[in-house]
Amino acid sequence: MYPYRKKAAILSRRQFIFAGASGGAAFLATGLLKASKTRATLPVEITKFTETLPIPFPTAPPSTLTIARSSHSFHTNLGAGPTLAYGGLSILGPTIEVTRGTPVSINVFNNIVGDHPFLQAVDPELTGTLESDKTSPRVSVHLHGSNTEPQSDGYPMDTFRPGQNYLYNFNNNQEATTLWYHDHSMGITGLNVLAGLAGFYLIRDIDDPAGGNGPLGLPAGAPYEIPLVIQDRSFNTDGSVSHPNQPPWLIEYVVDVATVNGKAWPNLNVDRTLYRFRIINGSSARTYNLKLSSKQPIIQIGTDQGLLNAPVYLSSLLLSPGERADVLIDFSKSLSGEKIVLENDAISPYPSGRPKFFVFNPELPEIMQFTVNAGAAAPKPIPSVLRLHKPLIKPIAVEPVRQRFLTLVEISGPTGPIVLLLNYLYWDEGFKNPELMERPKVDTVEQWNIINLQPVAHPMHLHLVPFQILNRQKINASKYLKAYYAKGPRTVISEHATGGHQVPGSYPPPDPTPFAIGPARPPAPNEAGWKDTVLVNPYEVTRLIVPFGAQAAENLPFGNSFIGTYVWHCHMLGHEDNEMMLPFEIIA
């Protein structure tokens, strides 16, 4: 329908479909090409459950943190390949532990010397990406889920190059929870995170103090509280992580090896007692539906932004990229020597892949294994109430001052999406016309209605502010699109536009309520807490209640109000790197 600026890129994408390969694995659009050589190209077998799980136990916050090239072996049978890492480690970064109300300042130094580990995948055609990122990569640190001043939020344009440093101030004035820090550089976020730039950041408070001995009796610290970051990867014959060359842009990096804390399909020996796992889905694009082969429950006690009111007993845990879950697993009734596998039955991109295109979405049915140690069982009680010194989570009672309607859309080529957009807007259009940017007022409550017009689910992340999920509701997408397009087309005012000079939908999008199908569904019990990332299902509207400041309502889980520019975006990293991210400005 629309002319394309990069016709050569479209041609190369078509050629890539039939012949594309990178290193030791063949890729196609969302992942690995289904071919017998996918695994046979590796000289050795990546055996499952033979690697010992590395445990990144918490440390005090450092005053300085370096980012540098390193090398890491993800499996004994693989060589060490190039990585990027924080704090002198070979992969990921130190687990930083802080206490609520105690601010910290961390001076981060970009000490990267040499080429980017994914040199050939750095794509200067993506907005914000520079040719120099291939040999002199930019970095930016985002503390995901933090209530932080705009200068320290890891804004994607606040990058710094090798030889430079940046001072981040984190006030930590929010409830105990699992945050994580990761790279957020415009256009290369996905590559930098895949290369290793991610780490845990645990906030503690009176109900969940550092070192344990808290009033809830929850495991805290070694050896029974263990962070787990799950990331799928693929490997070249030399043991390095594999990623296809770009262009063409890779829509979703969905591949065939599970790594946890930097090891492929690891094993953890566990005692016959209660364990607490702080789980991050740190994958580029894969959503997991986690369950235990023993059929015992996963007991969720916390969401992205803190503890729930009470534990939720789950047969499976759905976790999309960027989401976190604080869970308990009780091994006290397990038998000595029993082997329990953490399984996954989700198809990615969730929920059904991209069936209209010739792509392979490799399943990843096993993530890691727990082996139960010999010894007497030591059962521990699971608290029935999780918020002793904090108010119970209740729906925000303040009436929203405004509703916003926000769409997830794409511009397609012959083999799939060429670019993914929010509201048919490009990154820089809001700066050129403030009427195209969401600009909530500080200390007010708004309702954000996110309308997914895509065949895949998107994990949507708002910087700075936690929110509550109000409900989800299916819509008649074809009728909604007809009404949406009837208001368009809109002239694009971005030099980065892929689809010529116009897009089909005008701004703002229409209200989806008249196109609703069936009743609205409340959030699942384990989502009925404070969130900062939400999975938005295909052809549905997901309604959020968002407080834009600590004075917007009572009993909020954070204590500061800020004005300034932040971002909201899809947390499938290849999507946010190709325009599925927009700035928003909180104004006085």
DALINTA-V266215 format. One record per backbone hydrogen bond with DSSP energy under -1.0 kcal/mol. NH is the residue of the N-H (numbers start at 1). CO is the residue of the C=O. If there is no record, write none. Layout:
((NH & CO) (NH & CO))
This chain:
((5 & 498) (10 & 6) (11 & 7) (12 & 8) (13 & 9) (14 & 10) (15 & 11) (16 & 12) (17 & 13) (19 & 15) (20 & 16) (22 & 25) (25 & 22) (28 & 31) (30 & 28) (31 & 28) (33 & 26) (35 & 33) (38 & 35) (41 & 37) (42 & 39) (47 & 45) (49 & 265) (53 & 267) (57 & 55) (59 & 95) (65 & 107) (67 & 109) (68 & 85) (70 & 83) (72 & 81) (78 & 75) (81 & 72) (83 & 70) (84 & 195) (85 & 68) (86 & 92) (87 & 66) (89 & 86) (96 & 200) (97 & 59) (98 & 202) (100 & 204) (101 & 172) (102 & 99) (104 & 170) (106 & 168) (107 & 63) (108 & 166) (109 & 65) (110 & 164) (111 & 67) (111 & 109) (116 & 134) (119 & 116) (121 & 118) (126 & 123) (129 & 126) (133 & 130) (134 & 131) (136 & 132) (139 & 160) (142 & 182) (144 & 142) (144 & 180) (146 & 143) (148 & 146) (152 & 149) (153 & 150) (158 & 155) (159 & 157) (160 & 139) (163 & 110) (164 & 161) (166 & 108) (168 & 106) (170 & 104) (174 & 172) (175 & 557) (179 & 201) (180 & 144) (181 & 199) (182 & 142) (183 & 197) (184 & 140) (186 & 156) (188 & 185) (192 & 188) (193 & 189) (194 & 190) (195 & 191) (196 & 193) (197 & 192) (198 & 196) (199 & 181) (201 & 179) (202 & 96) (203 & 177) (204 & 98) (212 & 209) (217 & 214) (225 & 221) (226 & 276) (228 & 278) (230 & 280) (231 & 259) (233 & 257) (236 & 240) (239 & 236) (242 & 234) (246 & 120) (252 & 29) (254 & 30) (254 & 252) (257 & 233) (259 & 231) (260 & 263) (261 & 229) (263 & 260) (264 & 74) (265 & 258) (267 & 51) (268 & 369) (270 & 371) (273 & 271) (275 & 329) (276 & 224) (277 & 327) (278 & 226) (279 & 325) (280 & 228) (281 & 323) (282 & 230) (282 & 280) (288 & 319) (290 & 317) (291 & 343) (293 & 341) (295 & 292) (298 & 314) (299 & 328) (300 & 312) (301 & 326) (302 & 326) (303 & 306) (305 & 530) (306 & 303) (308 & 301) (312 & 300) (314 & 298) (317 & 290) (319 & 288) (322 & 281) (323 & 320) (325 & 279) (326 & 302) (327 & 277) (328 & 299) (329 & 275) (331 & 273) (334 & 331) (337 & 372) (338 & 335) (340 & 370) (342 & 368) (343 & 291) (344 & 365) (345 & 289) (353 & 349) (357 & 354) (359 & 357) (367 & 342) (369 & 266) (370 & 340) (371 & 268) (372 & 338) (373 & 270) (378 & 272) (386 & 309) (401 & 445) (404 & 447) (406 & 449) (408 & 451) (409 & 421) (411 & 419) (413 & 416) (416 & 413) (418 & 411) (419 & 411) (420 & 578) (421 & 409) (423 & 407) (425 & 422) (429 & 426) (432 & 428) (433 & 429) (436 & 433) (437 & 434) (442 & 587) (443 & 548) (444 & 441) (446 & 546) (447 & 402) (448 & 544) (449 & 404) (450 & 542) (451 & 406) (452 & 540) (453 & 408) (457 & 350) (458 & 536) (460 & 534) (461 & 569) (462 & 532) (463 & 567) (465 & 463) (467 & 531) (468 & 545) (470 & 543) (471 & 543) (472 & 521) (473 & 541) (475 & 539) (476 & 515) (477 & 475) (480 & 476) (481 & 477) (482 & 478) (483 & 479) (484 & 480) (485 & 481) (486 & 482) (487 & 484) (488 & 485) (490 & 503) (492 & 501) (497 & 494) (503 & 490) (515 & 512) (516 & 513) (517 & 474) (521 & 472) (527 & 524) (529 & 527) (531 & 467) (534 & 460) (536 & 458) (539 & 452) (541 & 473) (542 & 450) (543 & 471) (544 & 448) (545 & 468) (546 & 446) (548 & 444) (552 & 549) (559 & 173) (564 & 586) (566 & 584) (568 & 582) (569 & 461) (570 & 580) (571 & 459) (573 & 284) (575 & 572) (576 & 572) (577 & 573) (578 & 575) (580 & 575) (581 & 579) (582 & 568) (584 & 566) (585 & 438) (586 & 564) (587 & 440))
